[in-house]
Amino acid sequence: MGLLQADWIDNVKLRAAYGQANNVPAYGSKFTALSIFQYCRKPGVLVNSQEGQPNIEPERQEEFERGPTSAC
């Protein structure tokens, strides 16, 4: 009886998975936002106190899984 003809080989399978996901920066985190306001019934603009980060890039995540699985 050869190795490839053994009964246990039917119950063991190799498994591999690879995935990538990304996420864009939150709204307002890339540029400094302006807020509209009124003062004495005249329109104006305020600069937000939270400064934006122009060099921010999307987040990227990678995952690789491997291993045996057995059929029960």
KENURO-712263 format. One line per 8 residues: number of its first residue (from 1); for each residue x, y, z of N, C-alpha, C. Coordinates in steps of 0.001 Angstrom, whole numbers. Layout:
NUM = X Y Z X Y Z X Y Z; ...
This chain:
1 = 848 -1183 0 0 0 0 891 1244 0; 762 2111 -986 1573 3309 -1105 1034 4447 -244; 1831 5475 -115 1446 6628 706 220 7336 138; 124 7485 -1171 -1005 8173 -1776 -2289 7353 -1754; -2192 6072 -1474 -3379 5227 -1422 -3879 5000 0; -3270 5641 978 -3677 5453 2370 -5035 6112 2609; -5838 5513 3511 -7173 6035 3801 -7142 7380 4538; -6149 7638 5365 -6121 8877 6133 -5856 10103 5259
9 = -5295 9925 4064 -5015 11050 3180 -6305 11702 2700; -7418 10970 2663 -8700 11539 2256 -9271 12491 3316; -8859 12362 4551 -9404 13166 5635 -8584 14416 5939; -7414 14567 5369 -6556 15712 5655 -6410 16543 4379; -6667 17831 4498 -6545 18741 3359 -5715 19944 3790; -4956 20491 2861 -4190 21700 3150 -5059 22913 2859; -4892 23936 3668 -5701 25151 3542 -4765 26347 3557; -5047 27328 2680 -4291 28579 2671 -5241 29705 2273
17 = -5063 30863 2901 -5902 32024 2594 -5064 33288 2710; -5326 34242 1820 -4626 35518 1830 -5654 36612 1607; -5535 37716 2336 -6486 38800 2167 -5854 40148 2464; -6389 41176 1819 -5971 42553 2051 -7209 43405 2266; -7092 44375 3144 -8189 45322 3390 -7566 46694 3619; -8297 47726 3232 -7797 49065 3503 -8920 49921 4058; -8524 51034 4604 -9462 51930 5247 -9004 53359 4962; -9894 54192 4454 -9528 55581 4156 -9501 56398 5442
25 = -8722 57473 5472 -8686 58315 6674 -10067 58904 6986; -10308 59157 8234 -11591 59728 8659 -11784 61116 8064; -13037 61479 7831 -13339 62782 7250 -12803 63885 8162; -12084 64825 7593 -11541 65933 8365 -10158 65688 8936; -9603 64477 8785 -8280 64235 9352 -7157 64575 8380; -7474 64707 7098 -6440 65019 6113 -6215 66524 5967; -7274 67310 6022 -7160 68755 5848 -7761 69466 7059; -7321 70665 7301 -7861 71477 8377 -9226 72016 7947
33 = -10237 71769 8746 -11602 72153 8385 -11887 73604 8774; -12828 74206 8057 -13302 75545 8365 -14747 75452 8845; -15093 76256 9833 -16462 76293 10351 -17095 77635 10029; -18334 77598 9590 -19059 78823 9267 -19787 79311 10520; -19745 80610 10772 -20446 81164 11932 -20950 82561 11575; -21771 83103 12433 -22268 84467 12267 -21892 85290 13489; -21467 86518 13235 -21151 87443 14316 -21810 88775 13953; -22715 89214 14773 -23480 90443 14517 -24168 90389 13153
41 = -24756 89238 12866 -25486 88998 11613 -24612 89068 10368; -23327 88917 10528 -22413 88897 9387 -21742 87529 9339; -21673 86955 8124 -21061 85620 8024 -19547 85680 8220; -19028 84611 8747 -17592 84512 8952 -17144 83063 8895; -15839 82871 8979 -15257 81533 8925 -14249 81405 10067; -14303 80282 10760 -13331 79968 11810 -12487 78776 11370; -11211 78808 11700 -10340 77667 11438 -10475 76709 12613; -10695 75444 12303 -10846 74422 13332 -9554 74303 14138
49 = -9662 74070 15424 -8477 73967 16282 -7714 72667 16071; -8343 71675 15445 -7670 70408 15172 -7066 70469 13768; -5743 70518 13710 -5049 70657 12430 -5032 69332 11681; -5235 69390 10378 -5210 68191 9543 -3787 67723 9274; -3653 66477 8860 -2363 65890 8511 -2353 65587 7012; -1785 66464 6175 -1852 66252 4727 -1094 65025 4238; -146 64503 5002 617 63338 4564 33 62016 5063; -1166 62041 5621 -1795 60816 6102 -2196 59949 4904
57 = -2015 58644 5030 -2307 57709 3949 -3327 56676 4415; -3976 56012 3469 -4919 54969 3859 -4214 53831 4603; -4930 53259 5529 -4420 52125 6288 -4567 50865 5433; -3568 50005 5456 -3636 48753 4700 -3275 47604 5632; -4105 46585 5615 -3878 45413 6454 -3779 44187 5561; -2861 43292 5903 -2698 42048 5162 -2788 40883 6126; -3267 39768 5607 -3392 38573 6432 -3109 37349 5574; -2329 36426 6120 -2042 35164 5440 -2219 34045 6453
65 = -3009 33072 6119 -3258 31929 6996 -2946 30657 6232; -2428 29669 6955 -2165 28365 6355 -2253 27318 7436; -2479 26109 7021 -2522 25013 7971 -3388 23879 7481; -3333 22775 8160 -4155 21627 7774 -5560 21729 8344; -6480 21146 7651 -7846 20988 8170 -8197 19524 8082; -8961 19062 8987 -9361 17651 8937 -10865 17563 8868; -11338 16675 8042 -12783 16462 7907 -13241 15534 9022; -14231 15948 9742 -14757 15129 10858 -16050 14465 10455
